[in-house]
Each structure stands twice: as C-alpha cells, then as structure tokens.
Amino acid sequence: MQLATHFQRVEYPVAVEPKIDGVRCWIIFKADRYQIISRRGNIWNKELAHLARSLKKQLHFAGIATPCVFDGELFAGSFGKTISSINRGKTEAIEYHIFDVLESETGSTLPYQQRREKLERLFARSINLFSKIKLIESTLAVDENELMRFYQQCLANSYEGVMIKKLDGNYKTCRRTNLWQKLKPINDASGYIVDIKSNGCPIVKLDPSDGGHKITVSSGFTKEEQRRFSVGERVEVYYQVSDRLQPVTFRRFL
C-alpha cells in the first residue's frame, strides 16, 4: 500500500479528502475471486465477505472489469471499535470507505485524477446495493486558504484530519511518498519497542522514514496493557507536533 508523509510543502491545486480513523484495507478482485487484506497482511475474507460481495455487484452494474484493487478504510466508529468488531466476528456495522482504485497489487501508473474519475463512475452508474460501501469525499483546493478551510471543516465533523493528494500522482506500493500528505493535529509514527522502563513505559525507536528517534511513551496505558508490552513489538506512536516530538500515547499494535 502507498503511505503518506506528514504535511510539508504543497504545490496547488491538490485534491483533499477527509482522513478517517479506521483500519486500512485492500479489497482485491481477480475474476471470480477476491481477497480482503489489511495494511499488515491480515486476511479477512471470511469476516468481511459481505462487503466484497456487495462491491462485486457494484462493479457488475457499472461495467467495470476485473482485475482491480480497491484501497480504503474499514470503519465502525473508531479504529478500536473496528478492530474489536472484526475480532468478535460482529462486522455488520463496519463500513468500507473507498478512496482509490488500482489496476493491480503493484500499484497504478494512472494519475490520481483518472483513478478518482473511475471511482465516481462506479458510484454514479451502479445501484448502491449495500449501504456500507462508501466513496470518500474529495474536493479541490487551489490555495492554502481553501485547504485549511476544508481541514477545519473535517475536524469539526470529527475526522482525524485530511489527506492531501497530487492530482497527477501515480500510486506506488510499499513506500512512503509525498504524493500523499496527511495533515492532522496529532500525528503518528511507526517503530519498535527497544526497551521497557522500570515504571512499565516503553521506549520506541521510530522507523527511519519517521525520523529514527528513540522516544519514551509515558501516557495512556492501563496496567494490563503495560504487562503485555514486549521488546521487539511493532507499534504506532501518536505525538503532537512542535519543535520536538511530544509523545501522547499509542494503542495500535500493528
């Protein structure tokens, strides 16, 4: 999957989408077969089969051929609620919010604009047979004022922030690229637990793409969570943006 960098410099115009606090997921169609796979490789073909079947019907009505790959977020109110629903096998409330479509698992050479137009044709020409399949909103920002106006609107509507996408950008799997940028008040970074302090707080070494720093994450944990920490475990850290990293918490075990 293609990953975004944190907000830096933007060349306008750009596409801007709400950022959902869900679970990243591909739904892959090849002929009569499908696969539902998370960012970390979890296969959920059985648990979320109803989403794939409904999306397949929409492809048929829209006249869109397979193979194709949909990229989006599973969502049931929050990341935690979504994961809990999948783990408990109670997936009826989970929605699939689609934001991209690719020719294959290797990515796409088509620019974002063309991929977006394909998605809009899918939803315009087909009957939405299953209300849990959603198309994420996309708007055009021609300058910083428009970008920030949409960003504030998304925060007011309880989104995490926004995704900023280059209109002519292709899709490159398995890499972090500034073709996509994320803007939100609390950011995240991935890394590994390299040590655990005597008070139970983990020390995390961030990935090189997130700065490579070692930071101590000291808040947001229950005693039970502290007992489950282990050196070498991969985690995602939340932090506030300032002149230095200010860890807030992490609860996502990847």
Residue frames relative to the residue before (quaternion, step in Angstrom):
aa qw qx qy qz dx dy dz
M 1.0000 0.0000 0.0000 0.0000 0.00 0.00 0.00
Q 0.4592 -0.6601 0.5164 0.2946 3.53 -1.13 0.64
L 0.1888 -0.7919 0.5759 0.0747 3.58 -0.95 0.94
A 0.4241 -0.7207 0.5015 0.2219 3.55 -1.16 0.67
T 0.3882 -0.6498 0.5894 0.2823 3.52 -1.31 0.40
H 0.5732 -0.5492 0.4550 0.4035 3.55 -1.29 0.15
F 0.6946 -0.5171 0.3186 0.3856 3.55 -1.21 0.62
Q 0.0192 0.7853 -0.6164 0.0543 3.54 -0.84 1.05
R 0.7793 -0.2177 0.2128 0.5477 3.54 -0.53 -1.21
V 0.1529 -0.7992 0.5790 0.0511 3.56 -0.95 0.92
E 0.2027 -0.7410 0.6269 0.1295 3.54 -1.06 0.84
Y 0.2627 -0.8011 0.5250 0.1165 3.56 -0.48 1.23
P 0.5615 -0.1452 -0.8100 -0.0870 1.49 -2.32 1.06
V 0.1586 -0.7695 0.6126 0.0869 3.56 -1.30 0.46
A 0.4345 -0.6295 0.5623 0.3142 3.54 -1.32 0.31
V 0.1031 -0.7904 0.6029 0.0334 3.58 -1.01 0.83
E 0.0627 -0.8032 0.5922 -0.0176 3.55 -0.89 1.04
P 0.5435 -0.5801 0.4739 0.3788 3.62 -1.13 0.49
K 0.2951 -0.7367 0.5805 0.1823 3.58 -1.09 0.73
I 0.2223 -0.8026 0.5484 0.0758 3.54 -0.63 1.23
D 0.3767 -0.7091 0.5524 0.2238 3.57 -1.07 0.79
G 0.3351 0.7514 -0.4907 0.2869 3.52 0.56 1.23
V 0.5873 -0.5370 0.4606 0.3931 3.54 -1.26 -0.53
R 0.4036 -0.7306 0.5036 0.2229 3.56 -0.60 1.18
C 0.0805 0.8150 -0.5586 0.1313 3.55 -0.84 0.98
W 0.2415 -0.7174 0.6343 0.1570 3.53 -1.17 0.74
I 0.0916 -0.7136 0.6833 0.1247 3.53 -1.29 0.54
I 0.1378 -0.8226 0.5516 0.0011 3.54 -0.47 1.32
F 0.1023 -0.7877 0.6061 0.0417 3.57 -0.88 0.99
K 0.0608 0.7546 -0.6501 0.0652 3.55 -0.97 1.01
A 0.8029 -0.1426 0.0368 0.5777 3.57 -0.33 1.31
D 0.8031 -0.2401 0.1834 0.5135 3.61 -0.67 -1.06
R 0.6168 0.5484 -0.3419 0.4493 3.59 1.25 0.07
Y 0.0806 -0.7772 0.6206 0.0658 3.53 -1.24 0.46
Q 0.1021 -0.7584 0.6370 0.0930 3.52 -1.33 0.36
I 0.1676 -0.7598 0.6231 0.0802 3.57 -1.00 0.91
I 0.0737 0.8329 -0.5327 0.1308 3.56 -0.39 1.25
S 0.3875 -0.7304 0.5192 0.2163 3.58 -0.93 0.94
R 0.7195 -0.4321 0.3281 0.4335 3.55 -1.32 0.16
R 0.7539 0.3691 -0.1961 0.5070 3.59 1.07 -0.73
G 0.6715 -0.5696 0.2857 0.3782 3.57 1.20 0.47
N 0.4205 0.6799 -0.4921 0.3445 3.61 1.20 0.26
I 0.2532 -0.7615 0.5817 0.1332 3.58 -0.91 0.97
W 0.0414 -0.8221 0.5668 -0.0332 3.58 -0.67 1.15
N 0.1341 0.8332 -0.5257 0.1071 3.60 1.02 0.77
K 0.7055 0.4557 -0.2658 0.4733 3.58 0.93 -0.88
E 0.6958 0.5077 -0.2877 0.4188 3.56 0.79 -1.05
L 0.8092 0.2423 -0.0950 0.5268 3.60 1.00 -0.82
A 0.2058 0.8254 -0.5031 0.1524 3.57 1.19 0.55
H 0.6239 0.5649 -0.3503 0.4109 3.60 1.00 -0.76
L 0.6228 0.5295 -0.3449 0.4614 3.62 1.08 -0.64
A 0.6656 0.5015 -0.3013 0.4634 3.59 0.92 -0.90
R 0.6518 0.5171 -0.3245 0.4500 3.59 0.93 -0.85
S 0.6721 0.4959 -0.3001 0.4608 3.58 0.93 -0.86
L 0.6554 0.5013 -0.3121 0.4709 3.57 0.99 -0.81
K 0.6085 0.5510 -0.3435 0.4563 3.59 1.07 -0.71
K 0.6426 0.5141 -0.3218 0.4681 3.59 0.99 -0.78
Q 0.6431 0.5164 -0.3262 0.4619 3.57 1.00 -0.76
L 0.6079 0.5440 -0.3464 0.4632 3.58 1.06 -0.72
H 0.6519 0.5287 -0.3076 0.4481 3.56 0.96 -0.92
F 0.6941 0.4748 -0.2821 0.4619 3.59 0.84 -0.96
A 0.7004 0.4586 -0.2647 0.4785 3.60 1.08 -0.70
G 0.4238 -0.7282 0.4471 0.3004 3.58 1.25 -0.20
I 0.4331 0.6822 -0.4689 0.3565 3.58 1.14 0.64
A 0.3500 -0.7775 0.4931 0.1730 3.54 -0.67 1.16
T 0.3432 -0.6683 0.6115 0.2483 3.51 -1.33 0.42
P 0.5158 -0.0684 -0.8437 -0.1324 1.61 -2.39 0.73
C 0.0940 0.7586 -0.6442 0.0280 3.52 -1.29 0.48
V 0.2638 -0.7560 0.5865 0.1218 3.53 -1.27 0.52
F 0.1819 -0.7719 0.6008 0.1006 3.57 -0.84 0.99
D 0.1671 -0.7606 0.6227 0.0762 3.54 -1.06 0.87
G 0.2629 0.7728 -0.5413 0.2017 3.57 -0.83 0.95
E 0.4986 -0.6345 0.5084 0.3005 3.53 -1.36 -0.25
L 0.3251 -0.6776 0.6263 0.2073 3.51 -1.06 0.88
F 0.0258 0.8341 -0.5451 0.0799 3.58 -0.80 0.94
A 0.0503 0.7793 -0.6214 0.0633 3.54 -0.94 1.04
G 0.8019 -0.2478 0.1070 0.5331 3.57 1.00 0.84
S 0.7513 -0.1733 0.1306 0.6233 3.56 1.15 -0.71
F 0.6855 -0.4492 0.3548 0.4499 3.56 -1.29 0.17
G 0.6896 0.5046 -0.2856 0.4339 3.57 0.80 -1.05
K 0.6696 0.4919 -0.3008 0.4682 3.57 0.93 -0.87
T 0.6342 0.5371 -0.3330 0.4454 3.57 1.05 -0.74
I 0.6642 0.4928 -0.2951 0.4786 3.58 0.89 -0.97
S 0.6440 0.5275 -0.3197 0.4525 3.58 0.96 -0.88
S 0.6488 0.5244 -0.3174 0.4509 3.59 0.96 -0.85
I 0.6597 0.4959 -0.3094 0.4723 3.58 0.97 -0.85
N 0.6744 0.5099 -0.3000 0.4418 3.58 0.87 -0.95
R 0.7185 0.4288 -0.2485 0.4880 3.59 1.07 -0.72
G 0.4569 -0.6948 0.4411 0.3375 3.58 1.29 -0.15
K 0.5442 0.5861 -0.4009 0.4468 3.58 1.24 0.43
T 0.1248 0.8664 -0.4663 0.1277 3.56 0.52 1.22
E 0.3680 0.7718 -0.4682 0.2229 3.60 1.25 0.05
A 0.7188 0.4583 -0.2544 0.4566 3.60 1.02 -0.75
I 0.5318 0.6538 -0.4076 0.3516 3.60 1.22 -0.23
E 0.1977 -0.7564 0.6160 0.0964 3.54 -0.99 0.95
Y 0.2442 -0.7330 0.6080 0.1827 3.56 -1.24 0.44
H 0.1353 -0.8027 0.5806 0.0181 3.54 -0.46 1.31
I 0.1909 -0.8250 0.5283 0.0618 3.58 -0.29 1.32
F 0.0368 -0.8088 0.5864 0.0268 3.57 -1.01 0.83
D 0.8071 0.1245 -0.0974 0.5689 3.64 1.19 -0.04
V 0.1071 -0.7562 0.6401 0.0830 3.53 -1.32 0.40
L 0.1569 -0.8053 0.5715 0.0176 3.55 -0.89 1.07
E 0.5583 -0.5945 0.4564 0.3556 3.53 -1.27 0.35
S 0.8032 -0.0485 0.0701 0.5896 3.59 1.06 -0.70
E 0.6906 -0.4784 0.3531 0.4117 3.56 -1.34 0.06
T 0.6024 0.5575 -0.3649 0.4395 3.60 1.22 -0.21
G 0.6705 -0.4879 0.2984 0.4726 3.59 1.26 -0.11
S 0.3907 -0.6934 0.5443 0.2651 3.53 -1.19 -0.62
T 0.3226 -0.7314 0.5706 0.1882 3.54 -1.07 0.82
L 0.5195 0.6326 -0.4190 0.3929 3.58 1.27 -0.14
P 0.5038 -0.6365 0.4772 0.3365 3.61 -1.05 0.62
Y 0.6930 -0.4864 0.3395 0.4097 3.54 -1.25 0.51
Q 0.6426 0.5550 -0.3399 0.4044 3.61 0.85 -0.94
Q 0.6866 0.4741 -0.2931 0.4668 3.59 0.90 -0.88
R 0.6374 0.5121 -0.3350 0.4682 3.58 1.01 -0.75
R 0.6426 0.5192 -0.3195 0.4640 3.58 1.00 -0.80
E 0.6392 0.5254 -0.3283 0.4557 3.59 0.95 -0.81
K 0.6219 0.5348 -0.3362 0.4628 3.59 1.07 -0.73
L 0.6476 0.5107 -0.3158 0.4691 3.58 0.98 -0.84
E 0.6696 0.5001 -0.3090 0.4539 3.58 0.91 -0.87
R 0.6110 0.5258 -0.3523 0.4754 3.60 1.11 -0.61
L 0.6152 0.5583 -0.3440 0.4376 3.57 1.01 -0.82
F 0.7444 0.4023 -0.2310 0.4803 3.59 0.83 -0.94
A 0.6420 0.5262 -0.3341 0.4465 3.61 1.13 -0.54
R 0.7612 0.4080 -0.2031 0.4615 3.59 0.95 -0.89
S 0.7172 0.4436 -0.2553 0.4729 3.55 1.15 -0.46
I 0.4670 -0.6104 0.5497 0.3273 3.49 -1.31 0.35
N 0.3621 -0.7264 0.5315 0.2425 3.58 -0.74 0.98
L 0.1768 -0.8531 0.4865 0.0656 3.53 0.21 1.36
F 0.7750 0.2000 -0.1099 0.5894 3.54 1.19 -0.44
S 0.3963 -0.7822 0.4296 0.2160 3.56 -0.38 1.24
K 0.5950 0.5904 -0.3620 0.4079 3.59 1.25 -0.22
I 0.6004 0.5128 -0.3691 0.4903 3.62 1.27 -0.04
K 0.0117 -0.8260 0.5600 -0.0633 3.57 -0.53 1.21
L 0.2895 -0.7011 0.6168 0.2102 3.55 -1.27 0.48
I 0.4015 -0.7210 0.5101 0.2424 3.57 -0.67 1.09
E 0.5267 -0.6427 0.4678 0.3010 3.55 -1.00 0.89
S 0.0401 -0.7719 0.6337 0.0310 3.56 -1.15 0.67
T 0.0321 -0.7972 0.6029 -0.0029 3.56 -0.93 0.90
L 0.4362 -0.6894 0.5184 0.2565 3.56 -1.21 0.53
A 0.1069 -0.7703 0.6268 0.0480 3.57 -0.92 0.97
V 0.2130 -0.8115 0.5355 0.0966 3.59 -0.64 1.11
D 0.7903 0.0677 -0.0650 0.6055 3.58 1.28 -0.16
E 0.7227 -0.4503 0.3017 0.4289 3.57 -1.31 0.14
N 0.6053 0.5658 -0.3651 0.4245 3.60 1.02 -0.70
E 0.6814 0.4711 -0.2937 0.4770 3.59 0.92 -0.87
L 0.6202 0.5407 -0.3409 0.4548 3.57 1.02 -0.76
M 0.7167 0.4524 -0.2655 0.4596 3.59 0.78 -1.01
R 0.5948 0.5555 -0.3664 0.4509 3.59 1.11 -0.58
F 0.6798 0.4662 -0.2868 0.4882 3.58 0.93 -0.89
Y 0.6039 0.5622 -0.3408 0.4507 3.60 1.07 -0.75
Q 0.6876 0.4688 -0.2828 0.4769 3.60 0.83 -0.94
Q 0.6180 0.5376 -0.3369 0.4643 3.56 1.09 -0.71
C 0.6586 0.5045 -0.3086 0.4653 3.59 0.97 -0.84
L 0.6360 0.5130 -0.3327 0.4708 3.61 0.97 -0.77
A 0.6518 0.5182 -0.3122 0.4574 3.58 0.99 -0.83
N 0.7104 0.4200 -0.2427 0.5099 3.58 1.20 -0.57
S 0.5824 -0.6568 0.3236 0.3533 3.58 1.30 0.57
Y 0.4013 0.6635 -0.5210 0.3567 3.58 1.10 0.61
E 0.6299 -0.5461 0.4054 0.3750 3.58 -1.31 0.37
G 0.7087 -0.2874 0.2749 0.5827 3.55 1.10 -0.81
V 0.5324 -0.6093 0.4585 0.3675 3.57 -1.01 -0.80
M 0.3076 -0.6757 0.6311 0.2249 3.50 -1.42 0.34
I 0.1836 -0.7775 0.5979 0.0653 3.54 -0.93 1.01
K 0.0290 -0.8422 0.5360 -0.0509 3.59 -0.58 1.13
K 0.4624 -0.6692 0.5139 0.2726 3.54 -1.02 0.91
L 0.5040 -0.6894 0.4324 0.2894 3.55 -0.83 0.99
D 0.7554 0.3544 -0.2009 0.5133 3.59 1.05 -0.71
G 0.4380 0.7293 -0.4346 0.2957 3.59 1.26 0.18
N 0.3460 -0.7083 0.5716 0.2279 3.56 -1.06 0.78
Y 0.4775 -0.6492 0.5069 0.3061 3.61 -1.25 -0.25
K 0.0654 -0.8066 0.5869 -0.0247 3.55 -0.59 1.23
T 0.3159 -0.7788 0.5134 0.1738 3.56 -0.50 1.18
C 0.8506 0.2219 -0.1580 0.4498 3.52 -1.37 0.48
R 0.7167 0.3693 -0.3062 0.5061 3.56 0.93 0.76
R 0.4071 -0.6690 0.5664 0.2567 3.52 -1.29 0.56
T 0.0307 0.8263 -0.5546 0.0935 3.56 -0.69 1.08
N 0.4727 -0.6779 0.4821 0.2909 3.56 -1.15 0.61
L 0.3625 0.6854 -0.5253 0.3506 3.57 1.22 0.43
W 0.7307 0.1908 -0.1356 0.6413 3.53 1.30 -0.53
Q 0.0165 -0.7730 0.6340 0.0166 3.57 -1.03 0.79
K 0.2359 -0.7691 0.5770 0.1411 3.56 -1.11 0.68
L 0.1104 -0.7790 0.6167 0.0263 3.53 -1.01 0.92
K 0.2679 0.7437 -0.5736 0.2145 3.57 -0.62 1.14
P 0.6149 -0.5992 0.3645 0.3606 3.62 -1.13 0.58
I 0.7527 0.1842 -0.1368 0.6171 3.58 1.18 -0.55
N 0.2297 -0.8010 0.5436 0.1007 3.56 -0.67 1.14
D 0.2761 -0.7408 0.5835 0.1856 3.53 -1.33 0.06
A 0.0607 -0.7705 0.6338 0.0324 3.52 -1.27 0.51
S 0.3565 -0.7433 0.5316 0.1946 3.57 -1.09 0.72
G 0.1884 0.7801 -0.5839 0.1227 3.56 -1.17 0.58
Y 0.4820 -0.6496 0.5110 0.2908 3.54 -1.37 -0.25
I 0.4686 -0.6219 0.5379 0.3229 3.57 -1.15 0.61
V 0.1236 -0.8138 0.5662 0.0422 3.58 -0.70 1.11
D 0.7916 -0.0027 -0.0046 0.6110 3.60 1.23 -0.29
I 0.2119 -0.7488 0.6109 0.1452 3.57 -1.28 0.36
K 0.3935 -0.7418 0.4965 0.2199 3.57 -0.69 1.11
S 0.6832 -0.5097 0.3384 0.3987 3.56 -1.27 0.39
N 0.6765 0.4731 -0.2955 0.4808 3.60 1.17 -0.48
G 0.6237 -0.5899 0.3198 0.4009 3.59 1.30 0.21
C 0.5555 0.6167 -0.3965 0.3924 3.59 1.26 -0.10
P 0.3858 -0.7525 0.4860 0.2208 3.61 -0.81 0.95
I 0.2789 -0.6943 0.6325 0.2003 3.54 -1.28 0.55
V 0.1285 -0.8183 0.5601 0.0131 3.55 -0.67 1.15
K 0.2121 -0.7321 0.6316 0.1418 3.55 -1.02 0.87
L 0.3447 -0.7663 0.5103 0.1831 3.54 -0.58 1.20
D 0.6026 -0.5479 0.4414 0.3766 3.53 -1.26 0.49
P 0.6326 -0.5397 0.3833 0.4021 3.64 -1.12 0.52
S 0.6521 0.5252 -0.3214 0.4422 3.59 1.01 -0.76
D 0.7147 0.3817 -0.2392 0.5351 3.60 1.28 -0.33
G 0.7523 -0.4128 0.2000 0.4729 3.59 1.19 0.48
G 0.3347 -0.7910 0.4621 0.2209 3.59 1.18 -0.47
H 0.4302 0.7211 -0.4526 0.3002 3.61 1.25 0.19
K 0.3351 -0.6566 0.6175 0.2742 3.52 -1.38 0.24
I 0.0334 0.8014 -0.5951 0.0490 3.56 -0.81 0.98
T 0.3539 -0.7000 0.5769 0.2279 3.54 -1.22 0.58
V 0.1915 -0.7754 0.5944 0.0940 3.56 -0.78 1.04
S 0.0673 -0.8873 0.4536 -0.0497 3.52 -0.29 1.30
S 0.7502 0.3647 -0.2299 0.5013 3.62 1.14 0.09
G 0.7495 0.4608 -0.2998 0.3689 3.49 -1.37 0.29
F 0.6223 0.5758 -0.3373 0.4092 3.60 1.22 0.10
T 0.3445 -0.6730 0.6084 0.2412 3.51 -1.19 0.64
K 0.6606 -0.4897 0.3778 0.4255 3.59 -1.27 0.25
E 0.6321 0.5364 -0.3313 0.4506 3.57 1.02 -0.77
E 0.6481 0.5078 -0.3212 0.4679 3.60 0.97 -0.83
Q 0.6395 0.5314 -0.3314 0.4460 3.58 0.95 -0.82
R 0.6520 0.5183 -0.3203 0.4514 3.59 0.99 -0.75
R 0.6943 0.4921 -0.2807 0.4438 3.60 1.12 -0.57
F 0.4915 0.6693 -0.4407 0.3409 3.61 1.20 -0.25
S 0.0279 0.7935 -0.6077 0.0123 3.58 -1.06 0.69
V 0.5490 -0.6079 0.4618 0.3402 3.56 -1.08 0.76
G 0.7530 0.3387 -0.2828 0.4881 3.56 -0.93 0.95
E 0.5329 0.6328 -0.4070 0.3872 3.57 1.26 -0.21
R 0.3522 -0.7375 0.5399 0.2011 3.56 -0.98 0.90
V 0.0000 0.8117 -0.5800 0.0688 3.54 -0.85 1.04
E 0.3155 -0.6966 0.6030 0.2271 3.52 -1.38 0.14
V 0.2225 -0.8014 0.5503 0.0741 3.56 -0.69 1.18
Y 0.2532 -0.7330 0.6099 0.1632 3.54 -1.09 0.76
Y 0.0785 0.8039 -0.5864 0.0609 3.58 -0.95 0.79
Q 0.4534 -0.6541 0.5345 0.2843 3.52 -1.29 0.49
V 0.4158 -0.7182 0.5051 0.2370 3.55 -1.07 0.76
S 0.2092 0.7281 -0.6339 0.1557 3.56 -0.90 1.04
D 0.7520 -0.3281 0.2451 0.5165 3.59 -1.04 -0.63
R 0.7698 0.1178 -0.1216 0.6154 3.59 1.29 -0.02
L 0.6136 -0.5378 0.4103 0.4073 3.58 -1.22 0.29
Q 0.0672 -0.7690 0.6352 0.0262 3.55 -0.91 0.92
P 0.2568 -0.8064 0.5071 0.1632 3.61 0.04 1.24
V 0.2500 -0.7521 0.5932 0.1413 3.51 -1.05 0.84
T 0.7127 -0.3391 0.2805 0.5462 3.57 0.63 -1.13
F 0.0607 -0.7462 0.6315 0.2018 3.51 -1.30 -0.27
R 0.0517 -0.7834 0.6189 0.0235 3.51 -1.15 0.67
R 0.6015 0.5542 -0.3675 0.4427 3.59 1.22 0.02
F 0.0867 -0.7656 0.6363 0.0372 3.53 -0.62 1.12
L 0.3218 -0.8266 0.4399 0.1401 3.55 -0.34 1.34
